[in-house]
Amino acid sequence: MSTTVDMVARQALGAIGAVDLDGLPQAYLWVSNRYAELVAQVRYRHLRRAGATTIAAVETTGTVDLVQGSPDVVGTGTAWTSALVGRYLRARQTWYEIVDVLSPTVLTLGSAFTEADATGSGVTIVQRYVALPATVRFATSFVLGRNWTPLDSVSLRALDDLHAPGRFYSSTLGSGGGYVAHVGYDASRGGQLYEVYPYSTQPETLHYVYWATPPRLSADDPLPPTIDPYVLKEGVLIDVYRYAMGKALVAGRTDVAAFWRNELRAQETTWNGRFMPQAAKADRGADDAEWLWRTVGATGTGGPRDIRSARDHVWATGNRP
């Protein structure tokens, strides 16, 4: 039988003799909050998932006319659709975000064109940022589905300063390496944003490992299998002691409140110094890249790649599991 939130809450309240359990509704919330605190410290296996998203190919069809000071772009020989909203356009040096597509030949930029007028200019439109689902809290181990080539994770500053200050390059991803940089969070696009560079000249599937945002636990929810009930109970006891201290203060029993304050402080030390590290140590798992390959890559088709490990040799010789 699985341990539920209700069971942990009752155990914590019962530990101080709260037989009336008048704090039970609050205790459900305490269990959920302590669980969220626990998984915020370490990336626990029960929240680890394999995800995939797509990268659109660079668009260079047609020519454009732009006027300095205007956000409007008029195309010739173009077939623009609403799918381009959120992508970026460059006709000279600067990238501009596309915020609206009015017709197959007219679109609107998020800011006015600031460079010299461009008439009949070539144009490049790219998907600069990949938006992952809102359920993704952390992501790592990005690899291409086409040939299972890993991309290097770098900081956005490193990408700006060292690797690609101007972002001028487009190529077939995986042929000469590639980078992934975390950009930030944008709720309007889904969630976490990542920039993949160089910009791909063909559509790609991008696999990654991610940790889901922890769910809000309710009374009847079972605890995740890798979270020991006694660990959460020790965290909830902090809230129970604080609750008891508050009740004593309201009743004017300052001596009792002082007792619960001391218990609260001692329990905080125990929770932070013993039980949280203990829970993290018990959750050790496989390397994320290895886990992703076993979960998704072992069933993929892949293609030619440099041989850098025993796994690559097995892949190259066709003796795949």
C-alpha positions as CSV (number, residue, x, y, z in Angstrom):
1,M,0.0,0.0,0.0
2,S,1.4,3.4,-1.0
3,T,1.9,6.1,1.6
4,T,-0.3,9.1,1.0
5,V,-0.1,12.7,1.9
6,D,-2.9,12.2,4.4
7,M,-0.9,9.5,6.2
8,V,2.3,11.7,6.5
9,A,0.2,14.6,7.8
10,R,-1.5,12.5,10.4
11,Q,1.9,11.1,11.5
12,A,3.4,14.5,11.9
13,L,0.5,15.9,13.9
14,G,0.2,12.8,16.0
15,A,3.9,13.2,17.0
16,I,3.0,16.1,19.2
17,G,-0.2,14.6,20.6
18,A,-2.6,16.6,18.4
19,V,-5.2,13.9,18.7
20,D,-8.0,16.3,17.5
21,L,-6.0,16.8,14.3
22,D,-7.4,20.3,14.0
23,G,-4.5,21.3,11.8
24,L,-5.0,18.6,9.2
25,P,-6.0,20.8,6.3
26,Q,-3.0,22.9,6.8
27,A,-0.8,19.8,7.2
28,Y,-1.7,18.6,3.7
29,L,-0.3,21.9,2.3
30,W,2.8,21.5,4.5
31,V,3.5,18.1,3.1
32,S,3.2,19.4,-0.4
33,N,5.5,22.4,0.3
34,R,8.2,20.3,2.0
35,Y,8.1,17.9,-1.0
36,A,8.6,20.9,-3.3
37,E,11.5,22.1,-1.1
38,L,13.1,18.7,-1.2
39,V,13.0,18.3,-5.0
40,A,14.2,21.9,-5.5
41,Q,17.6,21.0,-4.0
42,V,18.4,18.0,-6.1
43,R,17.1,16.8,-9.5
44,Y,15.3,13.7,-8.4
45,R,14.9,10.7,-10.7
46,H,11.1,10.4,-10.3
47,L,10.8,13.8,-12.0
48,R,13.2,13.0,-14.8
49,R,11.7,12.7,-18.3
50,A,12.8,12.4,-21.9
51,G,11.5,15.2,-24.1
52,A,11.7,16.1,-27.7
53,T,11.0,19.3,-29.7
54,T,11.4,20.4,-33.3
55,I,13.7,23.0,-34.9
56,A,12.5,24.7,-38.1
57,A,14.8,25.1,-41.0
58,V,16.2,28.5,-42.0
59,E,13.9,30.3,-44.5
60,T,15.7,32.3,-47.3
61,T,13.0,32.4,-50.0
62,G,12.4,35.7,-51.8
63,T,13.5,39.2,-51.3
64,V,12.3,42.0,-49.0
65,D,11.9,45.8,-48.9
66,L,12.4,47.6,-45.6
67,V,12.4,51.3,-44.7
68,Q,14.4,52.7,-41.8
69,G,12.1,53.6,-38.9
70,S,9.3,51.3,-40.0
71,P,8.5,47.8,-38.6
72,D,6.8,46.7,-41.8
73,V,8.4,44.2,-44.2
74,V,7.2,43.7,-47.8
75,G,8.3,40.6,-49.5
76,T,8.6,39.5,-53.1
77,G,8.4,35.8,-54.0
78,T,7.6,34.9,-50.4
79,A,5.0,32.6,-48.9
80,W,4.9,33.7,-45.3
81,T,2.5,32.1,-42.8
82,S,1.6,32.7,-39.2
83,A,4.2,30.0,-38.2
84,L,6.9,32.7,-38.6
85,V,5.6,34.7,-35.6
86,G,8.2,34.5,-32.9
87,R,11.1,33.8,-35.3
88,Y,13.7,36.4,-36.3
89,L,14.5,38.1,-39.6
90,R,17.7,39.6,-40.8
91,A,18.2,41.6,-44.0
92,R,21.4,43.4,-43.2
93,Q,23.2,42.9,-39.8
94,T,20.6,43.0,-37.0
95,W,18.1,40.4,-36.0
96,Y,14.5,41.5,-35.6
97,E,11.6,39.5,-34.1
98,I,8.6,38.9,-36.2
99,V,5.4,39.6,-34.3
100,D,2.7,39.4,-37.0
101,V,2.2,38.0,-40.5
102,L,-0.4,40.0,-42.3
103,S,-0.2,38.2,-45.6
104,P,2.1,35.9,-47.6
105,T,4.1,39.0,-48.6
106,V,3.7,41.4,-45.6
107,L,4.9,40.9,-42.0
108,T,5.5,43.1,-39.0
109,L,8.6,43.3,-36.8
110,G,8.6,43.8,-33.0
111,S,10.7,47.0,-33.4
112,A,11.4,49.5,-36.1
113,F,14.0,48.7,-38.7
114,T,17.0,50.8,-37.7
115,E,19.5,50.2,-40.5
116,A,19.7,51.7,-44.0
117,D,16.8,51.1,-46.3
118,A,16.9,47.7,-48.0
119,T,15.3,47.3,-51.4
120,G,15.2,43.8,-53.0
121,S,17.4,42.5,-50.3
122,G,18.0,38.9,-49.5
123,V,16.4,37.8,-46.2
124,T,17.1,35.1,-43.6
125,I,14.4,34.0,-41.2
126,V,15.4,31.7,-38.3
127,Q,13.9,30.0,-35.3
128,R,16.4,31.5,-32.8
129,Y,14.7,30.2,-29.7
130,V,13.2,26.8,-28.9
131,A,10.4,27.0,-26.3
132,L,10.0,23.9,-24.1
133,P,6.7,23.0,-22.5
134,A,5.7,24.8,-19.3
135,T,6.1,21.5,-17.3
136,V,9.9,21.6,-17.9
137,R,11.7,23.0,-14.9
138,F,15.3,22.1,-15.9
139,A,16.7,20.6,-19.2
140,T,20.0,19.2,-20.2
141,S,21.7,16.6,-22.5
142,F,20.4,18.0,-25.8
143,V,21.0,15.7,-28.8
144,L,19.9,15.6,-32.4
145,G,17.5,12.8,-33.3
146,R,18.8,12.5,-36.9
147,N,22.3,11.3,-36.0
148,W,22.3,11.3,-32.2
149,T,25.0,14.0,-32.1
150,P,25.2,15.8,-28.7
151,L,25.2,19.6,-28.7
152,D,27.4,21.5,-26.3
153,S,25.6,23.3,-23.5
154,V,27.1,26.8,-22.9
155,S,26.0,29.9,-21.1
156,L,24.3,32.6,-23.1
157,R,27.1,34.9,-22.3
158,A,29.7,32.4,-23.7
159,L,27.6,32.1,-26.8
160,D,27.4,35.9,-27.2
161,D,31.1,36.7,-26.4
162,L,33.1,33.6,-27.5
163,H,31.3,31.4,-29.9
164,A,28.9,33.4,-32.0
165,P,28.7,37.2,-31.3
166,G,26.9,38.0,-34.5
167,R,24.9,34.8,-35.1
168,F,25.6,34.9,-38.9
169,Y,26.1,31.2,-39.5
170,S,23.6,28.5,-40.7
171,S,24.5,24.9,-41.4
172,T,23.4,21.3,-41.1
173,L,23.4,20.8,-37.3
174,G,25.7,18.0,-36.2
175,S,28.1,18.3,-39.1
176,G,30.4,20.6,-37.2
177,G,29.1,20.6,-33.7
178,G,26.6,23.0,-32.2
179,Y,25.6,24.9,-29.1
180,V,22.6,25.1,-26.8
181,A,22.3,28.1,-24.4
182,H,19.5,28.7,-21.8
183,V,18.0,32.1,-22.6
184,G,15.4,32.5,-19.9
185,Y,11.7,31.9,-19.3
186,D,8.8,33.1,-21.4
187,A,5.3,32.0,-20.4
188,S,3.8,33.3,-23.6
189,R,5.9,30.8,-25.6
190,G,5.5,27.9,-23.2
191,G,8.2,28.0,-20.7
192,Q,12.0,27.7,-20.7
193,L,13.7,29.2,-23.8
194,Y,16.9,27.8,-25.4
195,E,18.9,29.1,-28.3
196,V,20.3,26.4,-30.6
197,Y,23.2,27.6,-32.8
198,P,24.2,27.4,-35.7
199,Y,20.7,27.9,-37.1
200,S,19.7,24.7,-38.9
201,T,19.3,24.6,-42.7
202,Q,17.0,21.6,-42.4
203,P,14.2,20.7,-39.9
204,E,15.5,18.8,-36.9
205,T,14.2,16.9,-33.9
206,L,16.0,17.7,-30.7
207,H,15.9,15.3,-27.8
208,Y,16.7,16.3,-24.2
209,V,16.4,15.2,-20.6
210,Y,14.3,17.3,-18.4
211,W,12.9,17.5,-14.8
212,A,9.2,18.2,-14.5
213,T,7.8,20.9,-12.3
214,P,6.8,19.1,-9.1
215,P,3.0,18.7,-8.8
216,R,1.0,20.1,-6.0
217,L,0.1,17.2,-3.7
218,S,-3.4,16.6,-2.4
219,A,-4.6,14.5,0.6
220,D,-5.1,11.3,-1.3
221,D,-2.1,11.5,-3.5
222,P,0.6,8.8,-3.0
223,L,4.1,9.9,-2.4
224,P,6.6,9.5,-5.2
225,P,8.3,6.1,-4.9
226,T,11.8,7.5,-4.3
227,I,10.7,9.9,-1.5
228,D,10.7,8.1,1.9
229,P,7.7,9.1,4.1
230,Y,9.8,9.5,7.2
231,V,11.9,12.1,5.5
232,L,8.8,14.3,4.6
233,K,7.4,13.8,8.1
234,E,10.6,15.3,9.6
235,G,10.2,18.3,7.3
236,V,6.5,18.7,8.2
237,L,7.4,18.6,11.9
238,I,9.0,22.1,11.4
239,D,5.6,23.4,10.3
240,V,3.8,21.5,13.1
241,Y,6.0,23.0,15.7
242,R,5.5,26.5,14.3
243,Y,1.8,25.9,14.3
244,A,1.9,24.8,17.9
245,M,4.0,27.8,18.8
246,G,1.4,30.1,17.2
247,K,-1.5,28.6,19.0
248,A,0.3,28.9,22.4
249,L,1.1,32.6,21.7
250,V,-2.5,33.3,20.8
251,A,-3.6,31.6,24.1
252,G,-1.1,33.8,26.0
253,R,1.0,30.8,27.0
254,T,4.4,32.3,26.3
255,D,6.3,29.6,28.2
256,V,4.8,26.9,26.0
257,A,5.4,29.0,22.9
258,A,9.1,29.2,23.9
259,F,9.3,25.4,24.2
260,W,7.8,25.0,20.7
261,R,10.2,27.7,19.3
262,N,13.2,25.7,20.6
263,E,11.8,22.5,19.1
264,L,11.2,24.3,15.8
265,R,14.8,25.5,15.6
266,A,16.2,22.1,16.5
267,Q,14.0,20.5,13.9
268,E,15.1,22.9,11.2
269,T,18.7,22.0,11.9
270,T,18.0,18.3,11.7
271,W,15.9,18.7,8.5
272,N,18.6,20.8,6.6
273,G,21.6,19.0,7.9
274,R,20.5,15.4,8.0
275,F,17.3,14.4,6.2
276,M,17.5,16.5,3.1
277,P,21.1,15.3,2.3
278,Q,20.1,11.8,3.2
279,A,17.2,11.9,0.7
280,A,19.4,13.2,-2.0
281,K,22.0,10.6,-1.5
282,A,19.4,7.8,-1.7
283,D,18.3,9.1,-5.1
284,R,21.5,8.6,-7.1
285,G,20.8,7.5,-10.6
286,A,22.4,6.9,-14.0
287,D,24.2,9.7,-15.9
288,D,21.6,11.8,-17.7
289,A,23.1,11.4,-21.2
290,E,23.4,7.7,-20.8
291,W,19.8,7.5,-19.5
292,L,18.5,9.5,-22.5
293,W,20.3,7.2,-24.9
294,R,18.9,4.1,-23.3
295,T,15.4,5.6,-23.2
296,V,15.2,7.1,-26.7
297,G,18.4,6.7,-28.6
298,A,18.5,2.9,-28.5
299,T,15.4,2.8,-30.7
300,G,16.5,5.5,-33.1
301,T,18.1,5.0,-36.6
302,G,20.9,7.5,-36.4
303,G,23.6,8.0,-39.0
304,P,27.3,8.5,-39.5
305,R,29.2,10.0,-36.6
306,D,32.7,10.3,-35.2
307,I,33.7,7.3,-33.1
308,R,34.5,8.7,-29.7
309,S,33.4,5.8,-27.4
310,A,32.6,2.1,-27.3
311,R,28.9,2.9,-27.9
312,D,29.8,4.9,-31.0
313,H,31.8,1.9,-32.3
314,V,28.8,-0.4,-31.7
315,W,26.5,2.0,-33.5
316,A,28.9,2.4,-36.5
317,T,29.3,-1.3,-37.0
318,G,25.5,-1.9,-36.9
319,N,25.5,-4.2,-33.9
320,R,22.9,-2.1,-32.1
321,P,20.7,-3.4,-29.3
